């Protein structure tokens, strides 16, 4: 059973989400929060598998709430829900540790699939859409004159092949594309990805993409 916390300042939005989720045999809503502060407290109390996190909420917003939840060491995964698919705040949410984002007008089956994917440890945002988001807001990245990708301690432990795969993950390649283009078995690619996440401390594929940008393995086109 996947447990979900709803964090949204709109009661009707929470009601709609609750009705949808509780119509599923494998999901249950364990709490509702009208702002980020409530969300942080309820995560500590209920330890949900997934939080559907709105960004714009009074007081503590969804970005800071996400940051605090991740910093607490909670295993809870955050799925940002936004009004627009290229909301610049969604970028900040991903950097804060969210595992992906969806737009609020997503089809019910898309929302349910997203929750299940996040609960299973996968990323929700399609790699190409993640790249588009990061390219649009790459100016948020810190500027480090003369910094070289290989000098970042988060990737120095990677093998040459793992660094190559992290680079193409950042370029939006799927596992299937990586396997075909690098002449590898898809199972081998999955093993490399798992090792990359473990070595770098990235929580999921979305965070790996952000890492590739942060370390300048990938630069915007």
C-alpha positions in Angstrom: 0.0 0.0 0.0 1.4 3.4 -1.0 0.8 6.1 1.6 0.4 9.6 0.3 0.3 13.1 1.9 -1.4 15.9 0.1 0.1 19.4 0.5 -1.9 22.1 -1.2 -3.5 25.3 0.1 -6.7 24.7 -2.0 -9.2 22.5 -0.2 -11.0 21.5 -3.3 -7.8 20.5 -5.0 -6.9 18.3 -2.0 -10.5 16.8 -2.1 -10.1 15.9 -5.7 -6.8 14.3 -5.2 -8.1 12.4 -2.2 -11.1 11.1 -4.1 -8.9 9.9 -6.9 -6.2 8.2 -4.8 -8.6 6.5 -2.4 -10.4 5.0 -5.4 -7.3 2.9 -5.9 -6.7 -0.4 -4.1 -3.0 0.3 -3.6 -3.1 3.9 -2.3 -4.3 5.6 0.8 -4.1 9.3 1.9 -2.6 9.6 5.4 -2.9 13.4 5.8 -3.5 16.8 4.3 -1.5 20.0 4.7 -2.5 23.5 3.7 1.0 24.9 3.9 4.6 23.8 4.0 5.0 23.9 7.7 2.1 21.5 8.1 3.6 19.2 5.4 6.9 19.0 7.2 5.2 18.1 10.5 2.9 15.6 9.0 5.8 13.8 7.2 7.6 13.5 10.5 4.4 12.0 12.0 3.2 9.7 9.3 6.3 8.9 7.2 4.3 8.7 3.9 5.8 7.1 0.9 5.0 10.1 -1.3 4.0 13.8 -0.8 2.1 15.6 -3.6 3.6 19.0 -3.0 2.2 22.2 -4.3 4.7 25.0 -4.8 2.8 28.2 -4.0 1.4 27.9 -0.4 1.2 30.6 2.3 4.0 30.8 4.8 6.5 28.0 4.2 6.2 27.2 0.5 6.5 23.8 -1.2 10.2 24.3 -2.2 11.4 25.0 1.3 9.2 22.3 2.7 10.7 19.9 0.2 14.2 21.0 1.2 13.5 20.4 4.9 11.9 17.0 4.4 14.8 15.8 2.3 17.3 17.3 4.8 15.6 15.5 7.7 16.7 12.2 6.1 13.1 11.0 5.5 12.7 8.3 3.0 9.5 10.1 1.8 9.7 11.1 -1.9 8.3 14.4 -3.1 6.3 14.8 -6.3 5.9 18.5 -7.2 2.6 19.5 -8.8 2.6 22.8 -10.6 0.3 25.0 -12.7 2.7 25.2 -15.7 5.0 22.5 -17.1 7.9 25.0 -17.2 7.3 26.8 -14.0 10.7 28.1 -12.9 9.8 27.2 -9.3 9.5 23.5 -10.4 13.3 23.7 -11.2 14.0 24.9 -7.7 11.8 22.1 -6.3 13.9 19.5 -8.2 17.1 21.0 -6.9 15.6 20.9 -3.4 15.3 17.1 -3.7 12.0 16.4 -5.4 11.8 13.2 -7.5 9.9 14.9 -10.3 7.0 17.1 -11.1 3.6 17.0 -12.9 1.2 19.7 -13.9 -2.0 20.0 -12.0 -4.2 19.4 -15.1 -2.5 16.0 -15.8 -4.8 13.2 -16.6 -5.8 11.0 -13.6 -4.0 8.0 -15.0 -0.8 10.2 -15.4 -1.0 11.4 -11.8 -1.5 7.8 -10.5 1.3 6.5 -12.6 3.5 9.3 -11.4 2.8 8.5 -7.7 3.5 4.8 -8.3 6.7 5.5 -10.2 8.0 7.9 -7.4 7.0 5.4 -4.7 9.1 2.7 -6.6 12.1 5.0 -6.7 11.8 6.1 -10.3 11.8 9.6 -11.7 8.5 11.0 -13.0 9.8 13.7 -15.3 10.7 12.4 -18.8 14.4 12.8 -19.4 13.9 15.1 -22.4 11.4 17.3 -20.4 13.9 17.4 -17.5 16.6 18.7 -19.9 14.2 21.3 -21.3 13.4 22.5 -17.8 17.1 22.7 -16.8 18.1 24.4 -20.1 15.4 27.0 -19.5 16.6 27.8 -16.0 20.3 27.0 -16.1 21.1 30.5 -15.0 20.3 29.4 -11.5 23.4 27.2 -11.4 26.3 28.7 -9.5 29.1 30.0 -11.7 32.5 28.5 -10.8 35.1 30.1 -13.2 37.6 27.5 -14.4 35.9 24.6 -12.7 36.4 21.2 -14.4 33.9 18.4 -14.2 36.4 15.8 -13.1 37.4 18.0 -10.1 34.0 17.6 -8.4 34.2 15.1 -5.5 30.8 13.8 -6.3 32.0 12.2 -9.5 35.7 11.5 -8.9 34.7 8.0 -7.7 33.0 7.2 -11.0 34.7 5.0 -13.6 35.2 6.4 -17.1 32.2 4.4 -18.3 30.0 5.6 -15.4 31.0 9.2 -16.1 30.1 8.7 -19.8 26.7 7.3 -18.8 26.0 10.1 -16.3 26.8 12.6 -19.1 24.3 11.1 -21.5 21.7 10.8 -18.8 22.1 14.5 -18.4 21.6 14.9 -22.1 18.2 13.3 -21.9 19.0 9.7 -23.1 16.8 6.9 -21.8 18.2 3.6 -20.8 17.1 2.1 -24.1 18.9 4.9 -26.0 22.0 4.5 -24.0 22.1 0.7 -24.6 21.6 1.1 -28.3 24.1 4.0 -28.9 26.8 2.7 -26.6 26.3 -1.0 -27.7 25.5 -2.2 -24.2 22.8 -4.6 -22.8 20.0 -2.6 -21.2 20.5 -4.6 -18.0 24.1 -3.4 -18.0 23.0 0.2 -18.4 20.6 -0.3 -15.4 23.4 -1.6 -13.3 25.6 1.3 -14.2 22.8 3.8 -13.4 22.3 2.1 -10.0 26.0 2.4 -9.2 26.1 6.0 -10.3 23.2 6.9 -8.0 24.9 5.0 -5.1 28.3 6.6 -5.6 27.1 10.1 -6.1 24.3 10.1 -3.5 21.7 11.1 -6.1 18.3 9.9 -5.0 17.0 9.2 -8.5 17.4 9.9 -12.2 16.2 13.5 -11.9 18.8 14.3 -9.3 21.4 12.6 -11.5 20.5 15.0 -14.3 20.9 17.9 -12.0 24.2 16.6 -10.9 25.4 16.4 -14.5 24.6 20.1 -14.9 26.0 21.1 -11.5 29.3 19.4 -12.3 29.4 20.8 -15.9 29.4 17.3 -17.4 26.5 18.7 -19.4 26.1 22.3 -20.5 23.0 23.9 -22.1 22.8 23.9 -25.8 
